[in-house]
Amino acid sequence: MNETGAITGVSVAHSRATVDEIEAAGGDGVRATVSDLLARDGVEEAFALQTCNRSEAFVVTDRTIDGAVALESFAPEVRGGAVRRLDHEESLEHLMRVASGLESLVLGEDQIIGQLREAYEESKSAGGIGPVLKDAVTKALHVGERARNETSINEGVVSLGSAAVRLAATEIDLTGGSAVVIGAGEMGMLAARTLDDTPVSDIVVANRTVPNAEFLAEEVDTPADAVSLADLPAVIPDADLVISATGSTEPVVDPDHLADAGRTVCIDIAQPRDIDPAAGDRPGVTLYDIDALEDVTRRTRESREAEARTVEEIIDEELDRILQAYKRKRADDAISAMYAGADRVKAREVDRAVSKLESQGELTDAQRETVEDMADALVGQLLAAPTRSLRDAAGEDDWETIRTALRLFDPEFDTIPDRPGAFAPNHDAAAEFDAPPDSVTEELDD
């Protein structure tokens, strides 16, 4: 399999897209997406990543134009501003940033590492992983592990949702407790995910749109149910913890909901408030608002942002390594093509020269060997300087020089990869080294 194909990627993620747009991108799961992409013309490898916050796909092709065409169907109904398209180098860097948590909704969160590994295994089982994407994804996972082992990017509490759970844990024992999360948006999702890592026995997700609540309930491993906001009077009295984060302009929890609740911690992280402040006056009810959480999240966010700069240095280091290795492979492709073309010419012309010499008298084995040695020496000396130039060109990203060499020496040039991130130029004018207009052995006729 080609080890120097170019990666082309597409990303629909939370930083640019809505939840609906993320859901609209891609196919029905990683395997289906990978299988569909592999069926496209020119696609040799494919990888897909689908989480709540992103839907992404990457393909490997000889020509980057083929990669771009293959990915056109990935997000056809998503507005252009929500779609980010990536060339080879951008894809490598993006995967590293994703794995390290720099692209996560919660900076430095750990869950993405497991999601990336799972997506890799699913893509592999669908036949999508070859040498190029194997290097890219395993390098990204390595960067993610380095980021967490060498920095504190994943330490502390950075979201209001996770901070709310931490605060609740200082007030009540969550072991075997029941929690209600009101709202299935970003903050509700983060709160539910954080609760999933605690010893609560069950979670109820309440939302105006029940399917969204059902989606979030399915995302957690803790037993969870989904209800509408109209069901709150029935579920809140049984809760030990209530975290509310809707986008409602009016309170969705009033004091009557908590009249018979007993010991209950309520944390309102909505803006404007979801829980009527008077609810805090009910016996056994402790009510916190967003102001009680911001100091915690601010300190952690500042700390993580400082750590993120160190993570970016790790990414720069690892990206340079994988790009240099890729460039060496690309240069080796060009050099191999150059020597292969020269060897074809050498073999043809040696045969012609030997035939002409034998027509003038039988050659000894030593004479034949002398002719072949001379031809080998000529090839080696003539190509020594171009070999150095091609290695230098790869190191300096001078892909046009490499493409020119491939035009000259490779009769199959139409199948050679483009420079990463560029479209293939017209190959029609390519000259072929092994088809010279005049034989170099014509002088032997004299």
N, C-alpha and C positions, 0 to 999 in steps of 0.2 A: 504493500500500500504506500502511496505517496507520502513522504515524511516532510515535505516542504510546501504543502498546500497552504492557502491563505484562509484565515478565519474571517468570517463576516457575521456580525451579530445585530440583534434588535432587542430593545428593552422597553417595556411598558411598566413603569414602576410608580410608587406612591409620590415620588418627588415631582412628577409631572402629570400623573394620571389620577382619575377618580377610581373608586372601587369598581364601579360598573365597567369602566374602560379596561381595567386590569382583567376582570372576568371575561370580557369580550375577546381578549387577545389569546392567541394560541388555539390548541385543539382540546379534545376531551382527555386531558391528562398528558403526562410526559411521554409515555410510550406511543400514544397515538400521534402526538406532535412529531416525535422523532421519526416514526415510520412514514409519515406524510412527507417530511422533508427529504428523507433518503430516496423517495420516489421521484424527486425533482431532478431535472437534467443537470449533470455536472456535480452533484452533491456526493462527496465521498464519506463525510462524517457529519453527525448531527448531535446536538445536546440541547436539552430544554430544562428550564427551571421555573416552577410554578409554586408560588406561596400566596398568602393573603395580600402581600404588599408588592408583588412583582410577578410578571409573566415575561420570560425571556427565552430566546432561542439563538443558537450559534451553529453555523455550518462551515465545513471546510470544502473548498473547491480549488481547482487549478487556476481558474480565472475568477477574479473578484466580481466581475459583472454577473457571473452565474450565481454567486452567492446572494447578491442583491436581488436578483430576479426570484430566486427560490424563496426568499423571505418576504416577498411582496404580499403573500397570502396570509402572513402570520397575524396581522392586525388590520384587515381591510376596512373595518367599520370604526376604527379608532381615529379620532382627529389627529392631524399631523403633529400638533404641538405636544401631544402626549407620548409620541413615539421617538425614541432615541436610536439612531442607527450607528453602528460601530464598525470600524475597519479592524485590521488584524491587531495592531498595537493597542488600540483602544479597547478591543475585546479582552485582551490579556490583562490590561490594567483594571478594567471594570470587574472582571471575575475576582481579582485579588482584593479589590475594595469591597466587593460584596462579602467575600469570605471573612474578611477582617472586621466586618460590622460597620464600616464607614458609610455604607449606603443604606443602612437599616433605619427604620423609623425611630427605633431606640438605639442611639449610637453605641456601638460595641456589644450589642446583645449576642448571646451565645447560640440561640436557636438556629440561626442561619447556617452554622457549620453542619449540623445534622441534616438540614434540609438539602444542602448542597451535595453531601455524600449520598443521600437517598436518590436525588435526581441523577447523579452520576451512575449509580448502579442500575436505575431504571433505563437510562439512555443506553447503557452498555448492554443490558439484556435485550434491548430492541435493535441491537446491531449498529448503534450510532457512534460508538467510541473507537477511534483509531489512534495512531501515534501522535497526531497533532493535538487533538482535544484531550487525550490522556495526559500529555505534558502540561497543557494549559490548566486543566481542572485540578490535577494533583499538585501543581505548583501553587494554585490559588488556595487549596486546603492547607498546604504547608505554610503559606503566608498567614492564613487565619490562625493557625496554631501558634506561630511565632508571635503574632500580635497579642495573643492572650497570655502566653508564657513570659514574654519579655516586657510587657507593659501592663498597666492597670486599666485598660480600655473597657473592661467588662465589670469593673468593681463599682459598688455603690448603687444608688437609686436615682434614675434619671427622668422617669416619666411620672406624671401625676397619678396614673393608674397603679403603677408599682409602689409608689410612695404611699398611696392610700392603704394598700394591703400591709405594708410595713408598719404604718401607724396603727392600724387595727390590731396587729399582732402584739403591740405593746400594751394594748388596752384589755384584750380578751384572749383566752386560749382558743385558738382556731381548730384544735384537734377535735374531729368529729362534728364540727360546727356546720351550719348552713349559711350560705351566702347568696345574696341577690345582687346581680349586676344590672343596673338600669341603663340601657343604651348599648347599641351594638356597633358604634363607631370606633374611631381610633383609640380613645381613652378607655372605652368599655372593653375593647379587645385586649388592651394591655393589662387592664385590671383582671380580666378573666384568665389570661395566660399566667399572671403572677399568682393568682389564687390556685391555679392548677399545680403549682409547685409547693403548695402548703398542705397540711393534713386535713383540710375541710372535707366533709363527707359528701357534700353535694352543692351544686351551683345552679341557680335559676337565672336565666338571661331574659330580661323583659325589654321589649322594643315595640315601637309603634308599628313597624313593619315586621311581622312575625317571621317570614322567611330569612330575614337578615339575622334575627335572633337564633333561628335554627342553625344557620351556617356557623355562627360563633360557638354555639353549644356543641357542634360536632367537632370543632377544632381542639377541644380540651379532652384530656383523658379522664378527668374526674367526672363521675355521673352528673349529667346536666340536662335541664329541661328548658324549653323555650316557651314564653308566654307573651301575651300582648300587655300593653300598659293598663288595659281595663281589668286585668287580673291581679294588679298590685294589691288591692285590699285583701285578697285571699292569701297571697304568698308572703307579704311582709311580716305579719304577726309571728310566723314560724322562723324568721331569720335571726341569726346572731349578728350578722354584718350586712349592711346595705351600702353599696357604692353606686352613686348615680352620676351619669355623664351623658345626658341627652343634649340635643340642640333645641329643646323646647324654649319658647319665650315665656312660658308660664310654669309654675311649679307643678310637678307631676306626683309629688308625695305631700300629702297634707297631714296635720296632726292626728286626724281621725284614723289614718292608716296605722298609726303606732299606738293607738289607745290601749290595746291589750298586748303589746309586743314584749313587755318585760325588759330584761337586760339586752339592749341592742346598741351597737355602734353604727352610726350613720355618717358617711363621709360624702359630702357633696362637692364634686370637682367640676360641675357644670358652670357655665357662664353664659347667661344669667343663671341664678340658682334653680336647682331642680326640687329641693326640699324646703318647704316652708320653715323659716327659722323658728316658728312657734312649736314645731315638732320637737325641738330640743328641750322643751319644758315638760315633756311627758315623763312620768316616773320611769327610771331605768334607762332612759334614752340619752346617749351622748352624741352630740352632733358636731362635726368638724366641717369647715368650709375650705375653699381652695387656698386661703391665706395661710392656713396651718401647714400646708405642704410645700409651699414655694421655696422656703429657705432650704429645705432638704434637697429638693431637686436642683436648685440653682447651684449649690456647692458641688454636687456630684457632676452636673453638666459641665461646669467649668473645669473640673478635674479631668473629665473624659476628653474634653476638647484639647487640653494640653497633651494628653496621652495620644490623641489622634495625630498630632504632628510627628510623634515618634513612629507611629504606625506607618505614616506616609513615607518616612525615610526607609523603613523596611521594604515597603512596596517598590520604591525607586530602585533599591538595591537588587531585589529579586527580579524585577521587570528587566533590568539591564542584563542580568545573567541569562534569562530565557531568550531575550532578543538577540544577544550575541551568539548563543548556540544556534538559533534559527538562521541568523545571517551566515554562519559558517556552513550550515547545511545547504543554504541557497547557493553560496559560492562554490561548494563542492559539486553541486548539480551542474553549474555552468562549466566548471573545470573538467568534470567527467565528460560532458557533452563535447567540449573542445578536443579532448584527447581521443574520444571515440571517433569524432569526425576526422581527425588527423590520422588515426590508425587505419581508417577505411581508405583514405587516399594513399597512405604509405603502402598498404598491402596491395592495392591495385597497381601502383606504379612500380613496386618491386617486381611483381609478376611480369609486367610489361618489359622492364629492364632486363630481367633474367632471360625472358624469351628472346629478346633482340640479341643479347650477348651469346646465347646458345646457338643462334642462327649463324654465328661467326665461328663457332667451335664449342665443343662440350666443356661445361664448367665443372670444376671440382667442388666438393663439399665446402672446402675452405673458401673458395671464391664466392660461392653462394652466401656463406656466412658473412663474408666481408661486405657484400652488398647490403645484406639485412642490417648488419651492425651500423653501416653508414647511414641507412635510412632511420634507424632508431636514434642515432646521435643527432641527426638533423631535427627530428621531431622534438626531442628533449630540449635541444638548445633553442629552437625557434619558439617553443611554448613556455620556456622558463619565465621570461619577462611577462607575457600575458597572464600566466598563473599568479605571479605576484600582484599584478595589477588588479586581477579579479578579486583576490583576497582583500586588497586595500579598498576596492570599490564596495565590497560588502560591508566592511567596517565603517565606511563613510556614508552608507545608505545610498550609494550611487547605483541605483537599480537599472538605469538606462544603459550603463556600460555593460552590466551583466546581460541585459536583454539583447544588446548588440552582439555580444559574444555568442549567445544562443542562436541568434539569427544566422550568424556566420557558420557555426559548426554543427547545428542540430537540424537535420532534415525534417524532424517531427516537431518543429518549434511551436506549432499551433497548440500543442498540448502542454507546453511548459507554463508553470504558474506565473501570474502577473506579479508586479511589485505589490506588496500588501497595501491595501487602501487605495489602489488606483484601478481604473478600468483599462482593459486590454486595448492597445492601439492596433491599427491595421497592420496585419502581418504580410500583406500581399507583396510588398516590395522587398521582403527578406531575401538576401542572397544566401546561397548555400556553398560552404567552403569545399565540400566534396564533389562539386560539379563545376570544375574550372573549364573555361572555354577552350583551352588548349592543353594538351598533355605536357607535363613537365619532362617527359622522356623523349620529346621530339628530337632533342639534341643528340640522342644516341643513334639517330639515323645517319648522322654525318660520319 
